[in-house]
Amino acid sequence: MNVSECMEKQVETEYRPCDYDSISASLLIAGTNNFGENCKDFSLIELSPLSKSPTKIPTSRPTFIPTSNPTSRPTFIPTSNPTSHPTFIPSSTICPGMSDKERSDKIKDIAKSVSNQEELVGIRLEAYKWLSTEDGYKICPDDKRIIQRYVLAVFYLSTGGDNIWESCGRSSTKKCDPKLSFFPNDPIIPLWSDQIWLSSADECLWGGVACNEKTKLMDRIEFDTNSLKGTLPSELGSLTNLRWLLIEGASNEVEYGQGINGLSGPIPPQFEKLTNLLVLDLNFNYLTGSIPSEIFSLRTLRHIDLNDNNLSGALHPTIGNLSRLKDLQLDQNQLSSKIPSEIGLLTKLSRLILDNNNFTGVLPIQFALCRNCSLSMSTAVFNVPAVTVASN
């Protein structure tokens, strides 16, 4: 019995009688392999020919007959002139509805505004290029945190992040292991980690900084001896939510005396925009110039520690504005002139250290108002008047 006699529907392809392999292959395509002895029980709904060899006799005519004559003209007529601009402007794969160029241009405008420059140059240009093209985080211009990401990139490049930082830099040899200070009863929960700077991680997670966990805005920068070298960029003033700025060049005077890298240059007057600042600690560095009077407008300040620098000039009388200040350490500098009497208005001051400067004159009688002060100064260069000054 041949295969055609086993089927309910004739198939064009010829098979050997009850060839198991051929029939089985066809049945699997059809969705069944129900066949019995001599194919008596074989049934097939649809059979696709899967012969292992070509048909013996070719068909007598082509399967498809070509059209007799070609069409007299093209099916589609091209437009006479190309359009003057693309029909569709390519959108960025990063920021929806914005081309990559638009994104780059907007980031540049933000960077120029923050840096107060008509054209970006030097490290500012480098920071912009990193942010717009290299940064794996791919931040969009409308993200409110783009400013802090740019500012931190400028800070990193300004202080030798790639070449000098001992840890947390892209080329650092030591493990990034930040140790942030924690303060009792602090209402803000910090968000921080140990990621490398200028990595694709959220900038809140770069080692040595912390954000407000709720707002994701920069809350502190804290480096205790990380071999930073360079200047403090004015852009730090744009971190208006910053509460803690601690960048110490050394752990103590002995280490400082042995030589460190350290920050140099002036304290930027743009720090006056840090209206939430509680702690300014930049000791054991090589900062120069006077203490900007703008610093004394920050009424939130509780702690100023600028000892062991090369600061010079006079203390501005507006220091009396710091009504909440508890700790003022200015020793081991080159500060001069008279101590302003307004310092006596700092009624919450508990520690005042002024030794080894070049102050002249007599201690203002207003110091008598500082009844809880721990007072330290060099009497060799300062004549203390006959007033009672309570000290601890």
N, C-alpha and C positions, 0 to 999 in steps of 0.2 A: 504494500500500500504506500503510495507516495504522499508527500506532505499536503498537496492541494486537496486530496480526498479527506484529510483530517480537519480542514478548516471550514468555517461557515462563510468565510469571505475569501475570494480569490486574491492571491498576491502575485505581482508581476515577477518578482525575483524567484528563480528556480533553486530549489534545495534538493539535496540528496534525500532519499527515503528515510524519514525518521532520524535524520542526523541530529544527535543529542545536542552537540555544541551549537549548531546553527539555530535549531528550534529554541533552545534554552535562551540564547542571546536575544532572539526575537521576542520571546515571551516575557522576558524581564522588562523590555521596553514597553510592552503592552500592559504590564502591571500584573501578570499572572504567569505561573509556570505549571498550570494544571494539565498534565497529560498522562495518559495511561498506556497500557500495553498496546503496541501497534497503533498508537495515537487514537484509539477508539473514543477516549473520553476528552480528547483535545478540543478546546474551544478558544477562540480568540476574538476580542472585540476590535482591536486595531493592531496591525502588525507592521512594524517598520523594518524594511529589508536591511539586514546587517551581514550580508554575505562576506565571507573571508576572501573571495576572489571576484574579479570583475565579471559582468555578464558575458556569455560566450559570443553573442551576436550583437553588434552595435545597432542602435536605432537607425531607421532609414532616412530620417530627416532631423534637422536641428530642433531642439526643444523650443527655442525662441526664435522667431523670424524677425530680422531687423526691419525697421521702417524702410519703405521703398525710396524715399527722397528725404534729404536733410531739410530742416526748417529754413525758411528764406532769411530769417533774421534771428538775432539772439533772443532767447527767452526773456532775459532781463537786460534792460538798457541802462548803461552806467550813467550816473549824474554827469552833467556837462562840466561842472566846476567843483573842486573839492570845497568842503566847508572851511571857513576861516579859522575855526578853533575846534577842539574836540567836542563831540556831542555830549559826552559825559566826562566830568572831572573826576579822576580817580580818587577815591576816599582812602584815608589812612587805615591800615589794619590795626593801628594803635588806638586812635581816638575817633570814634564814629562821627561821620559827617564832616571830617576835617582831613584835608590832604596832608601828606607828610611834610610838604614845604610849608603849608600854613601852620602846622604844629611847630616846626622849627623856628619860623619867624616870630610866632607868639612867645616862645620860650626866650628868644633873643631879646625881645622887647621887655619882658619881665626882668631878665638879667641886667639889662642896661639901666632899668629903673632902680633896681635894688642897689646896684653898684654906683649909681649916679654918674654914668659915663655915656657920652654920645656914641662912642665906639668901644667895643670890648677889646682889651689888649692883655697880653701876659697871662697870668693865672686866671683872670676873669674869662678870657676867651677860651682858655683850656677847660675851665669848669663848665662853660656853656656847651662846648662841643661834646664833652662827656655826657652831659645831661640830655642833649638832644639826639645824639646818634649812638653813643656807646652804652649808655646805662640800660641794663637789662630790665630794670623796673618799669620802664616805658611810661612815665608819668605824663598826664595830660595837662595842658596849660590851665584848665579850669579847676584843677585840684588845688585847694587852698594850701596844701603842704608843699607845693612846688618851690615856694620861696625858701623854706627851711632846708630843702634838699640841695638847692643851689648854694645857699649860704654855707652849709657844711662842706660842700665840695670846695668852695673857695678857702675855707678855713684849713681843710686838709692840705691843699696844695700850698697855701701860704706858710705852713709850719713844717714843711718837709715830710709830709705823710708817706710819699713813695720811697724816699731815700734815707730818712733819718729815724722815723718812729720805730721804737723797739718792738712794739706790739700793736696789733689791730690795723696795721697798714697793709697795703697790697704786697709789699716786699719785706715785711717785718719777719725777723727770725724767731721771735718769741711768740708763744701762744697768746692769743687775745683773751685776757683774763681780767676784765674790769672789776674794780672793787668800789662800788658806789657807797656813799655815806647815807645812812638812814636816820631820820630825825623823828623823835617821839611826837605823837599826836599830829603828825602831818596829815592833813585831810586829803591830799592828792596821792593816789596810788601810782607809782612809777611803772612805766612799761620799758623794759630794757633787756639786753641780751649781750652776746659776745661775737657778733658777726663782724666781718672785715669791712672797713670803710670803702666806699665806692663800689661795693658789691651790689648785686641785684636785690638784696634784702631791703625791707622797709628801713628807712634811715633811723627810726626809733630803736632798731635792734642792733645798730652799729655799736661796737664796744666803746664805752666811755661817755655815752650820752644816755639820756632817758627822756621819755615823753610822758605827758599826762595820759594815763591809760584811757580816760574817757574821751578826751578831745583829740588825741594823737598829735598834739602840738608839743614842740620842744620845751622841756621843763628844766633840763640841766645839761651842762657840759662839765665833766669832772675827770681830770687827768692828774694823777699824783705820780710824778716822775716817769714820763714816757719819752724823754729825750726829744721833746718838741724844740724846734729851732726855727726862728723866723719872726714875723710880726703878727700882731693881732689885726685882722682885717676889719675895716669899718662896717662891713656887712653884718657882723654879729649883732649890731644894733637893730637889725630887722627881726630878730628873734624876740618879739615883744612879750611873749609869754614866759621867757626864760626867768627862772627864780634862783638858779645856782650857777655861778661861773667860777669854777675852781681849776686852775692850771698851775700847779706847783712844779718848779723846775728841779727841786731836790727835796729830800725828806727832812734834812736838818742842816745846820751850819757846817758841820764837818764835811758832809758830802758836797755841799755847795762850794766849800773852800777848795776841794780837790779838783774842781772844774767840771762843768756840765755844759750842755748845749744851751738851752734856755731861750726864752723869748726876749726880743729886743725891740727898740723903737718905742713910740709913745702909746699911751692909753687912748684909744679913739674917743673923741668927744661925742661921737654918735651913740655912745653907750647911754646917753641921756634918754634914749627911747626905750630903754629896758625898765619900764615903769613897774614891773612886778619883781624886780631883782631883790632878793633877800641877802645873798652872800656874794661878795666879790673878793676872791682869794687868789692873788697872783704872786705870792711870795717866792723867794729864791729864783729870781729871773734877772734879766739885765735891762729892764724897762727904763726908759729915759724920758726927759721932759718933765713938765709939771703935772700935778694931779688935776685933770680938767675940772673946772668949776661946775661943768654940767653934771658931773657925778653927784654933786651935792644937792641936786634937785630930786634925786631918787629917794623920796621920803619913806619908801618901803624897806630900805636897807637896815639890816640888823648887824651885819658883820663886814668890816673892811680890813683885809690883811694884805698889806703891800710891803711888808718888811723885806729886807735884803734885796734891794734893787738899786738903780742909779737915778732915782727920781730927785728932782731939784726944784728950786723955786719956792714960793710962799704958799701957805694954806689959805685958800680963799675964805673970806668971812661967811659965805653962804653955807659953810659946813654946819653952821648952827641950825640949818633946816632939817637935819637928820634926827628928828625928835625921837625916833625909835631905835637909834643905834645903841648897841650894847657893847660892842668890841671894836676898838680902833687900834691897829698895830701898824706903825709907820717907821719903826726903828731900822737902823742900818741903811740909811739913804743919805742924800745930800740936800735935804730940805733946809731952807734958810728963812731969814726974816723973823718977825715976831709971831708968836702963836696968837691967832685971833681970839679976842675975848669972847666971841660968840660960841666958842667951844664949850663954854660954861653952861650953855643952854641945853646941852645933851644930858638931860637929867636921868636918863635910863642907862647911861654909860656905866659899865662895870669894870672895864679894862681899857687902859690907855697907856700905850708903850711908844715912847718917842726918842729913846736913846740913840746916841751916835748919829746925830744930824748936826746941822749948823745953825740951829735956832739962836737968837740973841734976845737980850732984854730980860724981863722978869716974868714970872708966871702970873698970868692975869688973875686978879682976885676972884673972878667968876668961877675959878676952879673950886672954890670953897663950896659951891653949890653941888658939886659932884661928890656926894657924901658916901657913895658906895664904890668909888673908883679904886682900882688897883693901879697906882700911878708909877711909871718907871721912866726916868729920863737921866741923861748924863749931866750931873751938876758941874762937870768940868767946863762945859760950854753954855751953861744955863744957870742964871742966878735965881734961886727960889726965894720969893718974898716971904715976909713974916706973916703968913696967913695959915690958918689951920686947914689942912686938906686930909680928910679921912681916907685912909687906904687900907686895903686888905692884904 
